[in-house]
Amino acid sequence: MKRLRRSIATLWYAIDQFNRTDGWAIASHVALTSLMAMFPFLIFLTAVAAFFDLTDLSNTVVELIFNAVPATIAGPIAREVKSVLLIPRGDLLTIGVALAIWFASSGVEALRVGLNRAYGCTENRSTILLRLESMLFVVVGTIVLLTLAFLVVLMPVIWSTAANYAPLLHEFERSFDVVRYSVTLTILGGALLIAHLWLPSGHRQLKDVLPGVGLTLSAWLLGAIGFATYLSNFANYASTYAGLAGVMTALVFLYLIAAILLFGASLNAARIEMRAKRAMAEQMTDAADAPGEVVHGLPPTGLGFVDRWLNAPVRRRRPPADGLPVIPGDNG
C-alpha cells in the first residue's frame, strides 16, 4: 500500500509540475518550431548526401522518418517534403547550408526550452555556445540518419546473400522485420536519452531519466495509433482547414508528441524532487534520533480525501539499538 501511494503521489506531482511549468503552451511552441525546422533539416541532409553522391540515401532517410508515422498523418507532409527536396539548389554549399543548419537548430533550441521548464532549471549557459551545440546536434543527426539509411539499404542485401547460403534463414524473415522495428525504437530511445541528459541545464544521471524515456516511448506508440484511428474514423480536417488540412494534421500530431515528451520530463523531475524530500526528512529524523514522520507535501488535488491519503505521514521506526529486535508497537 505504501508503494502504491508513493507511485500515485509521484504521478500527481508530475501532473502538477507539467501544469505549473506551462507544459501545454510550451508543447505548442515545440511542435510549431519542429515543423518549421523539419524542412531546413531535410534540405541540409539532402545537400550533404548530394555532396558525397549519396542522393538515394537521402530519399531512404525521408522514407524512414515518415514510415515510422501512420500514413494518415505523414502522407500530406511527406508529399510536400519530397516536392521541396526535388527542387535543384545551387546555394546549398555556400550561405544556404549555414542558414539551413541555423533554422534546423531552432527545433533543438525549442526542445531545450521545454525540457528546462519541465525540469525546473534556469539556463545560465552562454547563448552562443548553446546555439553552436544545437547546430552540432543537427550535423550529428544528419550523419546518424545517413548511416542508418545505408544500413537499411545494405541489411536486406546481406540478409538475402546469407539466406542463399543458409536457406533456413528464410523462416526468420518476419523476425528480421521485428529487429528493424526494434532498432528504430532503440535509436529513438537513444535520442531521448541524449535530449534529457544533455539539452537542459543541470546534471542528471541515467537512472533519473530512464522512467520518463520509457513512458515517452510507450505513450508515443499508443498516441500515434490512437491519433491515426481518430483521423480515419472521426476527424475531417479538410472541412475545417481546407488546403491547410495536411499541415494542421501534422501540427496537431507534433503537439501531441511534444506534450508527451515534456510530461515524461515532468515525471523525471517529480521523481527527483520526491526522492530529495524523502532523503531530507530521513536525515532530520536520524538527527533527532526519533521515529519521526515522512510527509510528501504534495500540491492539493482539490479532493479532500485524496489529499489526506496522499499526504498522510509515513511513520519511520527507529533502528534497533545494540542489535536488539524492535518489539511491535514499541517506539523505543
Secondary structure by P-SEA (a helix, b strand, c coil): caaaaaaaaaaaaaaaaaaaaaaaaaaaaaaaaaaaaaaaaaaaaaaaaaaacaaaaaaaaaaaaaaacccccaaaaaaaaaaaaaccccccccaaaaaaaaaaaaaaaaaaaaaaaaacccccccaaaaaaaaaaaaaaaaaaaaaaaaaaaaaaaaaaaaaaaccccccaaaaaaaaaaaaaaaaaaaaaaaaacccccccccccccaaaaaaaaaaaaaaaaaaaaaaacccccccccccaaaaaaaaaaaaaaaaaaaaaaaaaaaaaaaaaaaaaaaaaaaaaccbbbbbccccccccaaaaaaaacbbbbcccccccccccccccc
